[in-house]
């Protein structure tokens, strides 16, 4: 398409580790010829993106804004479709699943998937394991985005729609894995050959494994939604070496 890309990046764990700052997703951005602007934090990301867009317009550009995680109503539609596909696969399996578990961050994946499954499989719990904030602040984000998504579709929320969150696993903060996250990543890699990342899927898997150990699920198989992120592993080599 010939489109340029400018990305706003923060350093959420305030590290000066050169591997973290130059490897993983940052290396991919450089390979994709993305212009990176480093900011102190992204606490007001929407305003920061608008300010960047204003600067780009002054230089003659026509920017299209993509929010953090692509998490707006249009972005969430992708996971509405994914939810319909997953529901069809579950129905065809003939099995009675106990839950779907996924990482819940900027809320687009969670809200879109939960909307579709509430419509197609209303008895199936969709559990978001938070990666950056407690339930009391994450739940409104998921709820609000779900409402915006159905509004875009000209529909209303399914009667069975419910925001379910586990927030015991995101500490100490976004982007910084704890011992449980690192253990989950090592376990799944060594036993299943499956690569998780320290920011999202590793924390979600830590929640799933702990939930099994604490018998938080009903009987039946569990769907773990793997949202990718393996390149981030290479930015955390020092963390794994020190653990």
C-alpha positions as semicolon CSV with decimal commas, in nm:
position;residue;x (nm);y (nm);z (nm)
1;X;0,000;0,000;0,000
2;X;0,299;0,230;0,031
3;X;0,195;0,345;0,376
4;X;0,452;0,468;0,624
5;X;0,425;0,376;0,990
6;X;0,507;0,572;1,305
7;X;0,490;0,392;1,641
8;X;0,483;0,542;1,989
9;X;0,676;0,320;2,230
10;X;0,725;0,332;2,606
11;X;0,961;0,145;2,835
12;X;0,707;0,009;3,086
13;X;0,959;-0,167;3,308
14;X;1,211;0,121;3,304
15;X;1,505;-0,098;3,207
16;X;1,831;-0,003;3,039
17;X;1,894;-0,361;2,924
18;X;2,017;-0,326;2,566
19;X;1,867;-0,664;2,477
20;X;1,521;-0,550;2,589
21;X;1,553;-0,214;2,415
22;X;1,680;-0,348;2,083
23;X;1,555;-0,704;2,042
24;X;1,215;-0,874;2,020
25;X;0,938;-0,653;1,885
26;X;1,170;-0,353;1,859
27;X;1,391;-0,544;1,617
28;X;1,083;-0,632;1,412
29;X;0,979;-0,267;1,398
30;X;1,322;-0,174;1,268
31;X;1,303;-0,448;1,004
32;X;0,961;-0,319;0,898
33;X;1,114;0,031;0,857
34;X;0,887;0,177;1,124
35;X;0,968;0,521;1,260
36;X;0,975;0,485;1,638
37;X;0,910;0,770;1,881
38;X;0,997;0,691;2,242
39;X;0,777;0,846;2,510
40;X;0,806;0,842;2,887
41;X;0,477;0,655;2,919
42;X;0,155;0,586;2,732
43;X;-0,079;0,672;3,017
44;X;-0,274;0,906;2,786
45;X;-0,227;0,712;2,466
46;X;-0,533;0,848;2,285
47;X;-0,426;1,209;2,341
48;X;-0,067;1,125;2,251
49;X;-0,176;0,965;1,926
50;X;-0,393;1,265;1,842
51;X;-0,099;1,497;1,904
52;X;0,120;1,285;1,677
53;X;-0,150;1,285;1,411
54;X;-0,172;1,664;1,427
55;X;0,203;1,694;1,370
56;X;0,183;1,456;1,076
57;X;-0,104;1,651;0,919
58;X;0,098;1,971;0,944
59;X;0,367;1,798;0,739
60;X;0,115;1,704;0,470
61;X;0,040;1,348;0,581
62;X;-0,299;1,181;0,618
63;X;-0,261;0,963;0,928
64;X;-0,485;0,672;1,022
65;X;-0,477;0,615;1,397
66;X;-0,452;0,264;1,538
67;X;-0,508;0,259;1,916
68;X;-0,310;0,045;2,158
69;X;-0,364;-0,317;2,063
70;X;-0,586;-0,213;1,773
71;X;-0,856;-0,214;2,039
72;X;-1,146;-0,014;1,907
73;X;-1,484;-0,134;1,785
74;X;-1,358;-0,200;1,434
75;X;-1,058;-0,392;1,565
76;X;-1,271;-0,599;1,801
77;X;-1,479;-0,721;1,506
78;X;-1,186;-0,940;1,406
79;X;-1,225;-1,137;1,725
80;X;-1,601;-1,146;1,692
81;X;-1,536;-1,340;1,372
82;X;-1,274;-1,551;1,549
83;X;-1,527;-1,625;1,821
84;X;-1,781;-1,748;1,566
85;X;-1,516;-1,975;1,413
86;X;-1,417;-2,108;1,754
87;X;-1,781;-2,171;1,846
88;X;-1,829;-2,372;1,528
89;X;-1,521;-2,583;1,602
90;X;-1,639;-2,646;1,958
91;X;-1,983;-2,753;1,837
92;X;-1,833;-2,987;1,578
93;X;-1,607;-3,147;1,839
94;X;-1,906;-3,279;2,033
95;X;-1,722;-3,206;2,359
96;X;-1,844;-3,008;2,658
97;X;-1,580;-2,746;2,728
98;X;-1,525;-2,599;3,073
99;X;-1,401;-2,254;2,970
100;X;-1,207;-2,038;2,728
101;X;-0,905;-1,863;2,880
102;X;-0,716;-1,572;2,723
103;X;-0,502;-1,272;2,809
104;X;-0,700;-0,951;2,870
105;X;-0,509;-0,630;2,805
106;X;-0,628;-0,352;2,575
107;X;-0,959;-0,545;2,561
108;X;-1,016;-0,590;2,187
109;X;-0,953;-0,964;2,182
110;X;-1,146;-1,025;2,501
111;X;-1,452;-0,817;2,413
112;X;-1,482;-0,949;2,058
113;X;-1,440;-1,313;2,152
114;X;-1,674;-1,288;2,450
115;X;-1,945;-1,126;2,237
116;X;-1,942;-1,405;1,979
117;X;-1,930;-1,687;2,233
118;X;-2,206;-1,531;2,443
119;X;-2,422;-1,543;2,131
120;X;-2,325;-1,891;2,012
121;X;-2,236;-2,077;2,335
122;X;-2,401;-1,881;2,617
123;X;-2,311;-2,135;2,887
124;X;-1,938;-2,131;2,810
125;X;-1,731;-1,909;3,046
126;X;-1,481;-1,677;2,878
127;X;-1,215;-1,589;3,135
128;X;-0,974;-1,304;3,074
129;X;-0,650;-1,311;3,272
130;X;-0,548;-0,949;3,314
131;X;-0,196;-0,850;3,208
132;X;-0,172;-0,493;3,334
133;X;-0,445;-0,387;3,573
134;X;-0,688;-0,510;3,840
135;X;-1,040;-0,625;3,768
136;X;-1,205;-0,303;3,884
137;X;-1,033;-0,104;3,610
138;X;-1,013;-0,375;3,343
139;X;-1,379;-0,481;3,353
140;X;-1,514;-0,140;3,244
141;X;-1,270;-0,137;2,949
142;X;-1,395;-0,473;2,823
143;X;-1,759;-0,382;2,884
144;X;-1,732;-0,043;2,713
145;X;-1,557;-0,183;2,407
146;X;-1,813;-0,463;2,378
147;X;-2,093;-0,204;2,385
148;X;-1,918;0,004;2,117
149;X;-1,871;-0,304;1,901
150;X;-2,235;-0,413;1,904
151;X;-2,333;-0,051;1,840
152;X;-2,114;-0,055;1,529
153;X;-2,295;-0,372;1,421
154;X;-2,635;-0,221;1,492
155;X;-2,701;-0,492;1,749
156;X;-2,741;-0,516;2,126
157;X;-2,536;-0,707;2,380
158;X;-2,622;-1,079;2,396
159;X;-2,817;-1,160;2,710
160;X;-2,545;-1,401;2,820
161;X;-2,259;-1,151;2,779
162;X;-2,052;-1,128;3,095
163;X;-1,706;-0,992;3,171
164;X;-1,513;-1,252;3,372
165;X;-1,162;-1,163;3,486
166;X;-0,887;-1,313;3,696
167;X;-0,647;-1,044;3,813
168;X;-0,409;-1,234;4,041
169;X;-0,140;-1,293;3,778
170;X;-0,039;-0,964;3,616
171;X;0,199;-0,839;3,887
172;X;0,425;-0,669;3,938
173;X;0,318;-0,461;3,637
174;X;0,259;-0,462;3,264
175;X;0,553;-0,601;3,072
176;X;0,725;-0,748;3,376
177;X;0,679;-1,124;3,431
178;X;0,666;-1,275;3,776
179;X;0,792;-1,618;3,882
180;X;0,461;-1,784;3,797
181;X;0,469;-1,643;3,445
182;X;0,825;-1,760;3,384
183;X;0,746;-2,105;3,522
184;X;0,441;-2,135;3,295
185;X;0,645;-2,037;2,990
186;X;0,917;-2,291;3,073
187;X;0,668;-2,569;3,146
188;X;0,470;-2,530;2,826
189;X;0,784;-2,492;2,614
190;X;0,957;-2,798;2,760
191;X;0,650;-3,025;2,758
192;X;0,456;-2,907;2,453
193;X;0,703;-2,719;2,232
194;X;0,471;-2,419;2,255
195;X;0,618;-2,070;2,287
196;X;0,442;-1,816;2,507
197;X;0,552;-1,460;2,577
198;X;0,629;-1,286;2,909
199;X;0,382;-1,000;2,856
200;X;0,051;-1,161;2,755
201;X;0,019;-1,534;2,694
202;X;0,264;-1,633;2,967
203;X;0,055;-1,456;3,228
204;X;-0,264;-1,604;3,087
205;X;-0,118;-1,955;3,100
206;X;-0,001;-1,897;3,458
207;X;-0,362;-1,818;3,543
208;X;-0,492;-2,124;3,361
209;X;-0,246;-2,359;3,533
210;X;-0,315;-2,211;3,875
211;X;-0,688;-2,232;3,807
212;X;-0,656;-2,602;3,734
213;X;-0,453;-2,655;4,049
214;X;-0,711;-2,471;4,258
215;X;-1,003;-2,648;4,086
216;X;-1,155;-2,322;3,964
217;X;-1,292;-2,487;3,648
218;X;-1,581;-2,723;3,594
219;X;-1,500;-3,065;3,448
220;X;-1,412;-3,070;3,081
221;X;-1,143;-2,955;2,838
222;X;-1,031;-2,591;2,841
223;X;-0,960;-2,375;2,538
224;X;-0,649;-2,158;2,571
225;X;-0,646;-1,878;2,316
226;X;-0,286;-1,827;2,207
227;X;-0,260;-1,473;2,071
228;X;0,104;-1,498;1,960
229;X;0,389;-1,281;2,084
230;X;0,679;-1,528;2,073
231;X;0,925;-1,266;1,934
232;X;0,902;-1,085;2,269
233;X;1,082;-1,379;2,431
234;X;1,411;-1,265;2,281
235;X;1,390;-0,930;2,459
236;X;1,369;-1,109;2,795
237;X;1,675;-1,332;2,775
238;X;1,826;-1,162;3,080
239;X;1,512;-1,220;3,284
240;X;1,514;-1,593;3,211
241;X;1,886;-1,619;3,281
242;X;1,845;-1,454;3,619
243;X;1,542;-1,660;3,721
